[in-house]
Amino acid sequence: MDVQVLCREQFLNRQLLNATSSVTDETIGLDGAINISVSGGVPPYSFSWTGPSGFTSPSEDISGLASGLYSVTITDANGCTTTLTDVLVSSFVGLETEGIVRFSIYPNPSNGIFKVKLNDNQVDYVTVSIYDISGKLVYIKEQVKTNIFDVDISDKANATYLLKVQIGDKVSQMSIVKSN
């Protein structure tokens, strides 16, 4: 049977090849990542990524990325394909200014348990606050003399939240996504 017939049968049987992406932006240099989830079609799948400066990869999930636009073509066992194009990895490298707290949070998105890592080596006291989309405070945690700690909002609804980190008079914020 040829590829067009197999793919048409998959379409008629509602077994369409589909993919979604989750992006981690570049924050300290070559630390961006793209994870994809594939459904439908007939496994196993093969992957063909392209990106800036001639980037290519046959992996499902890619990391160590610079900022830029990436695309992936996914092919199933029958030769049917789907393509994700213009997947953007943004860069926040070099945006540090006085009064800013440098930190990273991972995984993001997550099931609600996030790890916060402060890039400042001398931390006496830090406050982490999380706000929902309406600006309501839904979580607050105060930490003393630690650079890595967990934040748990697994009991909150799946949504995008604003996480604010404050050390003294320095404050930074980042969007986080809680999803199951």
Backbone as a ProteinNet text record, in pm:
[ID]
protein_1_A
[PRIMARY]
MDVQVLCREQFLNRQLLNATSSVTDETIGLDGAINISVSGGVPPYSFSWTGPSGFTSPSEDISGLASGLYSVTITDANGCTTTLTDVLVSSFVGLETEGIVRFSIYPNPSNGIFKVKLNDNQVDYVTVSIYDISGKLVYIKEQVKTNIFDVDISDKANATYLLKVQIGDKVSQMSIVKSN
[TERTIARY]
83.9	0	89.6	53.1	139	109.1	199.6	192.7	63.2	19.5	-101.9	-223.6	-232.5	-345.3	-340.3	-222.1	-208.6	-245.2	-199.7	-228.3	-376.8	-438.6	-583	-660.9	-618.8	-684.9	-670.9	-552.4	-533.1	-626.4	-642.4	-731.4	-875.2	-920.5	-1058.7	-1084.7	-983.5	-997.9	-965.9	-952	-923	-794.2	-694.5	-563	-460.7	-502.2	-414.4	-288.3	-179	-51.7	-56	-29.7	-40.3	76.2	117.2	226.8	204.1	249.9	250	389.7	423.5	557	549.8	655	673.7	816	828.1	956.5	1010.7	1139.6	1212.5	1305.9	1287.9	1367.4	1511.1	1598.6	1740.7	1755.8	1820.5	1835.9	1981.5	2070.7	2211.3	2305	2249.8	2330.9	2330	2278.3	2269.4	2203.5	2097.5	2025.6	1876.3	1837.5	1698.3	1667.5	1539.3	1498.3	1358.8	1333.1	1199.4	1166.2	1054.3	1004	875.2	858.4	736.1	665.1	534.7	450	380.1	388.6	330.6	216.9	107.8	-4.9	-56	-134.1	-191	-87.3	-126.6	-35.8	-0.9	106.4	150.9	296.5	323.3	461.9	538.8	670.8	756.5	761.1	802.1	811.5	957.7	982.9	1116.7	1102.5	1212.6	1210.3	1322.1	1292.3	1392.2	1378.2	1466.1	1465.8	1557.5	1519.5	1606.5	1594.1	1699.4	1697.4	1804.5	1828.9	1924.5	2067	2143	2284.7	2306.6	2212.9	2228.3	2199.1	2135.1	2103.9	2017.3	2053.4	1971.1	1981	1875.9	1876.3	1770.4	1798.5	1698.7	1627.5	1651.1	1595	1452	1374.8	1238.8	1242.9	1315.6	1328.6	1470.8	1483	1614.7	1644.9	1774	1814.8	1951.2	1999.1	2125.6	2110.4	1990.2	1956.5	1983.8	2024	2031	1891.3	1869.3	1739.7	1722.4	1597.1	1565.3	1443.7	1414.5	1300.2	1344.6	1270.6	1298.8	1176	1198.4	1090.6	1125.1	1021.3	1041.9	937.9	984.7	895.4	896.4	776.3	760.2	700	760.3	714.8	681.3	563	527.1	570.1	539.6	582.2	523.9	409.3	348.2	400.8	485.3	538	453.2	349.2	267.5	345.7	327.4	405.9	318.7	372.8	319	439.2	421.7	532.3	490.2	575.2	561.4	661.3	613.8	703	704.2	808.5	822.2	804	869	870.7	979.5	940.3	1032.1	1093.7	1227.5	1302.4	1350.6	1297.8	1337.6	1464.6	1533.5	1655.7	1639.7	1680.2	1683.7	1826.7	1923.2	2064.6	2101.4	2176.3	2224.8	2124.3	2011.5	1911.1	1926.5	2036.5	2057.9	2086.8	2019.9	2047.1	2047.9	2093.5	2091.7	1948.7	1932.8	1800.4	1724.7	1789.7	1725.8	1782.6	1695.4	1737.6	1750.1	1865.9	1885.4	1850.6	1757.2	1717.2	1665.6	1658.9	1596.2	1494	1396.5	1292.7	1269.6	1259.9	1242.9	1172.4	1105.2	1064.7	955.3	941	838.1	793.6	674	564.8	592.4	512.6	525.2	388.2	385.2	261.9	231	311.2	288.8	404.4	501.1	619.3	736.7	782.4	888.4	1011	1127.5	1252	1302.5	1331.3	1384.5	1532.7	1615.5	1759.7	1802.6	1854.7	1903.8	2046.6	2078	2212.9	2304.3	2253.3	2331.4	2387.6	2518	2581.7	2566.6	2535.6	2524.2	2383	2296.2	2157	2132.5	2083.1	2048.1	1900	1814.5	1670.7	1601.1	1516.1	1445.7	1297.3	1214.6	1069.6	1024.2	946.8	888.9	738	678.7	534	481.5	362.9	300.4	160.6	130.5	3.1	-69.9	-203.3	-280.5	-298.8	-368.3	-381.7	-457.2	-538.4	-612.4	-530.9	-409.4	-324.1	-339.4	-418.8	-439.9	-320.9	-270	-161.2	-214	-151.6	-196.8	-93.2	30.1	136.6	245.4	301.3	417.3	506.9	635.9	733.5	853.3	901.5	1020.6	1129.4	1246.5	1361.2	1477.9	1558.3	1676.2	1799	1899.3	2031.4	2027.5	1955.2	1955.5	1942	2005.6	2000.8	1911.2	1873.3	1786.8	1676.9	1553.2	1441.2	1321.8	1225.5	1105.5	991	906.4	781.2	672.4	569	464.9	328.6	277.9	141.9	57.6	90.4	18.8	-129.5	-166.1	-306.4	-382.4	-315.4	-378.6	-426.2	-514.2	-570.1	-462.6	-479.7	-391.2	-407.6	-297.4	-303.5	-162.8	-153.9	-28.8	-29.2	81.9	95.6	218	222.7	338.9	414.3	540.1	626	718.6	721.5	805.2	905.9	1034.7	1142.2	1197.3	1206.1	1256.5	1365.1	1480.1	1590.8	1620.9	1587.5	1605.9	1523.3	1589.9	1518.2	1527.8	1584.9	1594.2	1475.6	1412.6	1293.9	1299.2	1260.3	1241.4	1117.1	1063.7	944.9	949.7	874.2	872	736.4	687	563.7	596.5	507.4	519.1	386.2	391.2	270.9	254.3	136.8	102.7	5	42.9	-45.5	-19.5	-122	-105.6	-56.7
-116.2	0	124	227.8	346	439	532.3	620.8	701.6	751.9	832.9	752.6	626.5	542.4	515.5	483.4	458.2	581.4	697.2	820.2	855.3	830	854.1	761.8	636.3	543	590.7	639	693.2	810.6	896.9	1012	965.6	870.9	821.2	751.1	686.9	616.8	707.2	838.4	937.3	906.5	857.3	830.5	930.1	1056.2	1159.3	1174.6	1195.2	1223	1367.1	1387.7	1520.1	1541	1666.4	1696.7	1832.6	1845.3	1972.9	1995.2	2121.4	2152.2	2229.4	2214.6	2289.1	2346	2476.8	2544.9	2596.5	2577.2	2641	2742.8	2869.9	2974.9	2975.3	3033.1	3046.2	3157.1	3124.2	3224.6	3254.7	3155.9	3181.2	3153.6	3118.2	3090.2	2943.8	2912.2	2775.5	2679	2724.5	2639.4	2628.3	2667	2651.1	2505.2	2470.4	2332.2	2331.5	2228	2205.7	2058.9	2034.9	1898.4	1887	1776.7	1756.8	1630.3	1632.5	1516.2	1479.8	1352.3	1304.3	1209.7	1222	1130.6	1094	986.8	942.1	878.3	852.7	787.9	648.1	594.4	459.3	466.5	441.6	440.2	326.7	332.5	436	558.9	670.1	797	831.3	905.3	961.5	1113.4	1182.9	1327.4	1390.6	1505.8	1580.6	1728.9	1775.2	1914.4	1999.9	2125.8	2227.6	2352.7	2435	2557.6	2653.5	2756.4	2860.5	2806.6	2875.2	2844.1	2701.4	2647.2	2513.4	2400.7	2429.9	2327.8	2217.1	2090.6	1974.8	1872.3	1792.2	1685.1	1582.3	1453.2	1348.1	1308.6	1382.6	1349	1399.6	1335.3	1382.3	1515.6	1520.8	1641.7	1694.6	1827.2	1886.6	1988	2000.2	2092.6	2150.4	2241	2310	2409.2	2470.6	2552.2	2700.3	2763.2	2908.6	2958.9	3087.8	3143.4	3137.4	3133.1	3132.8	3047.4	3035	2956.6	2816.5	2717.9	2577.2	2514	2410.7	2334	2187.1	2103.5	1958.4	1892.8	1796.5	1711.6	1574.6	1524.7	1395.6	1299	1183.6	1081.1	954.9	896.4	773.1	651.7	531.4	406.4	387.8	451.4	441.5	546.4	636.6	742.2	867.9	873.2	993.6	1096.4	1223.9	1328.6	1440.3	1508.4	1635.6	1722.7	1852.8	1945.2	2054	2078.6	2195.2	2298.1	2417	2520.2	2640.4	2717.9	2843.2	2825.5	2722.8	2704.4	2798.2	2897.9	3004.1	2976	2976.2	2977	3120.9	3189.4	3328.1	3330	3444.2	3458.3	3568.4	3536.3	3635.4	3652.9	3611.3	3625.8	3773.3	3822.1	3959.7	4063.7	4022.3	4118.9	4159.6	4117.8	4147.5	4296	4353.9	4491.7	4497.8	4610.8	4627.6	4615.8	4555	4541.2	4419.2	4333.2	4213.7	4090.1	3995.5	3867.5	3769.7	3709.2	3609.2	3472.3	3403.1	3270.7	3190.2	3059.8	2972.9	2887.2	2839.3	2754.6	2639.4	2519.6	2401.8	2292.9	2199.1	2209.1	2313.6	2368	2467.4	2451.4	2399.3	2369.9	2245.6	2231.3	2113.9	2076.9	1969.3	1924.8	2007.6	2107.4	2196.2	2200.1	2111	2112.6	2165.3	2284.5	2352.7	2362.1	2359.9	2381.9	2520.7	2602.4	2737.4	2735	2783.3	2790.4	2935.8	2990.9	3128	3129.4	3225.9	3235.1	3320.5	3377.6	3457.5	3363.9	3363.6	3270.6	3308.7	3432.7	3475	3523	3429.6	3460.8	3446.4	3552.2	3544.6	3510.5	3577.8	3563.8	3588.8	3498.4	3513.1	3486	3563	3543.1	3509.4	3401.7	3361.6	3375.7	3451.8	3471.5	3427.9	3367.6	3326.5	3387.1	3445.8	3513.1	3447.6	3439.9	3388.7	3500.6	3470.9	3565	3691.9	3683.8	3801.7	3887.1	3839.9	3913.6	3872.9	3770.9	3722.9	3638.9	3667.2	3589.2	3450.3	3345	3207.4	3124.8	3178.6	3103.1	3200.6	3176.2	3253.6	3161	3175.4	3093.4	3181.4	3170.5	3243.1	3141.6	3165	3074.7	3152.1	3084	3144.5	3064.7	3136.1	3081.6	2954.5	2959	2847.5	2901	2835.1	2879.2	2791.8	2674	2583.7	2534.7	2547.8	2500.9	2470.7	2395.1	2355.7	2451.2	2467.7	2540.9	2443.3	2426.7	2327.3	2394.3	2401.2	2451.1	2341.8	2215.8	2103.6	2102	2170.5	2176.8	2289.2	2365.5	2476.8	2430.2	2508.7	2476.3	2484.3	2407.6	2417.6	2556.5	2630	2767.8	2823.1	2945.8	3020.7	3113.2	3115.8	3196	3286.3	3390.4	3478	3447	3404.9	3375.3	3494.3	3547.8	3662.8	3620.3	3650.2	3620.9	3754.5	3767.9	3891.9	3860.9	3929	3923.4	4068.4	4107.1	4246.8	4336.9	4434.8	4525.3	4482.9	4364.9	4311.8	4218.5	4236.6	4158	4116.9	3992.6	3945.6	3859.2	3844.3	3761.1	3683.3	3572.9	3485.7	3414.8	3389.6	3312	3164	3093.2	2948.8	2887	2763.7	2695.5	2567.8	2554.5	2432	2353.6	2231.7	2145.9	2001.4	1919.3	1777.7	1694.6
0	0	0	-73.6	-76.1	42.1	65.2	180.3	181.5	66.8	63.4	107.8	66.9	106.4	256.7	310.8	453.7	536	493.3	566.6	558.1	443.3	428.1	521.8	533.6	625.4	769.9	806.8	940.6	964.5	863.8	873.9	893.3	813.3	821.8	954.4	1011.1	1138.6	1258.7	1232.7	1337.1	1413.4	1340.7	1398.8	1345	1336.7	1281.5	1364.7	1296.5	1361.1	1410.4	1539.2	1597.8	1695	1711.3	1803.9	1868.2	1992.6	2063.1	2120.3	2146	2196.3	2326.9	2406.4	2530.6	2525.1	2543.7	2525.7	2658.7	2680.2	2789.6	2724.5	2757.9	2695.6	2746	2665.4	2698.6	2803.5	2916.4	3021.7	3056.8	3042.6	3076.4	2959.6	2845.1	2727	2690.8	2574.5	2521.7	2620.5	2685.8	2779.9	2747.7	2625.7	2583.6	2554.8	2553.8	2526.9	2465.7	2385.8	2331.5	2353.1	2419.6	2438.9	2360.2	2290.3	2214.9	2261.4	2243.9	2272.4	2142.9	2106.9	1980.9	2013	1938.4	1952.8	1814	1809.7	1682.6	1594	1471.4	1377.8	1424.4	1368.6	1402.4	1447.2	1577.3	1623.9	1557.7	1554.8	1611	1520.7	1580.7	1508.9	1485.7	1378.3	1356.9	1352.9	1383.1	1399.6	1318.4	1261.1	1185.5	1220.3	1310.7	1355.6	1269.1	1250.9	1192.4	1278.2	1275.5	1354.5	1310.2	1390.8	1354.1	1337.1	1255.5	1230.5	1185.4	1106.1	1050.5	1148.2	1261.7	1361.6	1301.2	1329.4	1294	1406.6	1421	1520.4	1484.9	1508.6	1488.8	1619.5	1727.8	1858.9	1873	1960.4	1987.4	2060.9	2170.7	2251.1	2235.5	2227.5	2204.8	2315.1	2348.6	2454.5	2420.3	2506.9	2480.3	2367	2357	2240.6	2260.2	2151.4	2144.2	2107.8	2124.4	2087.6	1936.2	1892.4	1750.4	1720.5	1590.5	1545	1506.3	1554	1526.6	1462.5	1380.7	1318.6	1327.1	1337.1	1339.5	1249.4	1169.4	1092.2	1158.1	1188.1	1254.8	1154.1	1143.3	1049.4	1127.4	1099.2	1169.8	1088	1138.5	1074.8	935.5	906.8	773.6	676.7	723.6	637.1	638.3	722.7	735.2	816.6	785.7	851.1	906	1003.9	1051.8	1085.1	1076.5	1100.3	1197.6	1295.5	1382.6	1332.2	1298.2	1245.6	1339.2	1327.5	1401.2	1551.8	1608.2	1752.6	1805	1882.3	1923.4	2059.3	2063.2	2188.6	2206	2307.5	2333.6	2417.1	2415.4	2493.7	2595.8	2718.8	2825	2874.7	2793.7	2826.2	2815.7	2913.5	2907.4	2950.3	3009	3050.8	3197.5	3258.7	3400.3	3420	3518.2	3556.8	3708.6	3764.6	3910	3959.1	4075.4	4134	4085	4008.4	3953.3	4021.9	4054.4	4110.5	3994.2	3979.1	3873.5	3930.2	3863.7	3908.2	3790.3	3808.9	3710	3782.8	3707.2	3763.5	3668.4	3722.1	3639.2	3716.6	3651.7	3510.9	3496.7	3382	3354.5	3210.1	3186.6	3277.8	3362.8	3471.5	3557.8	3613.9	3692	3755.9	3880.1	3906.7	4019.9	4117.7	4101.1	4187	4103.9	4141.9	4069.9	4160.3	4099.5	4172.3	4132.8	4233.2	4211.9	4246.5	4154.8	4177.3	4162.1	4270	4267.9	4216.2	4131.4	4075.1	4161.7	4269.2	4362.5	4468.8	4489.1	4582.3	4728.9	4758.5	4897.7	4925.1	4963.2	4990.1	5139.4	5202.1	5343	5360.4	5285.6	5304.6	5171.3	5128.3	5001.6	5022.6	4952.4	4954.3	4813	4801.3	4673.4	4686.3	4594.5	4592.1	4456.5	4455.8	4330.1	4324.6	4207.8	4186.6	4069.9	4080.3	3967.1	3864.9	3757.6	3645.6	3685.9	3790.4	3835.9	3933	3969.8	4060.9	4206.2	4232.6	4369.5	4414.6	4534.8	4593.1	4626.4	4568.8	4593.2	4668	4683.6	4748.9	4792.2	4910.4	4954.2	5035.9	5015.2	5087.5	5118.1	5240.5	5281.5	5311.7	5259.4	5275.1	5334.5	5415.5	5475.5	5432.7	5382.3	5348.7	5264.3	5153.5	5059.6	4917.6	4823.8	4685	4597.3	4647.7	4571	4664.6	4620.5	4701.8	4612.2	4668.7	4595.4	4624.2	4523.2	4534.2	4491.5	4575	4547.4	4536	4412.4	4389	4322.5	4354.6	4293.1	4330.1	4438.7	4478.4	4408.3	4324.2	4251.9	4114.5	4053.9	3922.1	3814.5	3706.9	3591	3531.4	3523.6	3474.1	3463.1	3411.8	3409.9	3531	3603.4	3723.3	3709.5	3792	3798.1	3926.5	3914.1	4028.4	4048.4	4169.4	4202.7	4308.3	4285.3	4379.3	4428.7	4560.9	4619.6	4721.1	4703.7	4799.6	4836.1	4957.2	4997.4	4907.6	4843.3	4753.8	4607.3	4581.8	4445.3	4418.7	4300.9	4267.5	4120.4	4093.6	3955.4	3951.8	3832.4	3817.3	3687.2	3684.3	3568.3	3564.9	3446.1	3431.3	3449	3518.4	3532.2	3490	3442.4	3396.5	3475.5	3539.1	3611.8	3524.5	3488.9	3408.7	3450	3438.8	3477.4	3362.5
[MASK]
++++++++++++++++++++++++++++++++++++++++++++++++++++++++++++++++++++++++++++++++++++++++++++++++++++++++++++++++++++++++++++++++++++++++++++++++++++++++++++++++++++++++++++++++++++

